[in-house]
Amino acid sequence: MDQSERDVEAPGPARPGVGDRIRSAWEQSKPPPYGATSESVVDTVPGRLLIAAQTQEIIASILFFATFATVLTEVLLRLFGHPVVWAIELPTYLFIWTFCIAAGLSDWNDRHLAFDLVAEKLPPGVKRVVDLLLNVLFVAIFAAAIPGSISFLQYSATQPSSGLPFSQAWGYAGIVLLFVVGVLLRGRLLFVELRQMLQRRSKRIRKGDA
C-alpha cells in the first residue's frame, strides 16, 4: 500500500453529533462566572476619548443606583404606611437622565445601531451604505425633535415638581441633551463616512484610469 492509499484510508476527525452541538451551544450561552470581566463599550473607545467615556459611564452608573435606591425607599415607606410623593417622581427623573447619558456611550467609538444577525451577512460595500443611511435617519429624527423638546422644557419650567425643590424642566432636560449630543456626534460620524466613501471612489477612479 503506497502513501496515497494510506492517506485515503486514514480516518478523519469525527464530526460532532447533534448532542455535541447542542451542548456546545448551551455552554456558549451561559453567562460569564461571577467576577469575570467582559468587554464593555468603554473598552473599545480610542485613548484620547477614554476619560470622557469612562466619566460618562460612571455618571450613568451612579444615576442608575440612585434610581434603584429611591424606588426601594418608596417601597419601604409604603410598607410602613408613610408614602411620599417625591420618591415616585424622583426615580422618573433619574431614570430619564440615566438613559440619556448611557445611550450616548456608543457614539464615542463610532458603533452603529444595527441588527447584528443581518448586518454581519451584508457585503462590506452594502454595509457601509446601510450604516450611512441609518446615520442620516438618526440625525434627521433627533434634529427634528429638538425644537419640540425645547418648547416642552419651556412649558415644564412653569410646572413645579411634587415635593422636590426644582421645576419639572430640570427632570426632563436630559432629553434635549441626548438629542443635541446625538446630532453632534452622529453628524461627525456621518461626515467621516461620507469623506471615506468619496476617498474610496476617487481611488477606484484613479485605478481605472491607470
URGI-V903724 format. One record per helix or strand of 2 or more residues. SS is the DSSP state (~ for helix, > for strand). FROM is the first residue (numbers start at 0). LEN is the number of residues. If there is no record, write none. Layout:
ss=SS from=FROM len=LEN
ss=SS from=FROM len=LEN
This chain:
ss=~ from=2 len=7
ss=~ from=17 len=12
ss=~ from=40 len=4
ss=~ from=46 len=33
ss=~ from=85 len=22
ss=~ from=115 len=4
ss=~ from=123 len=33
ss=~ from=167 len=42
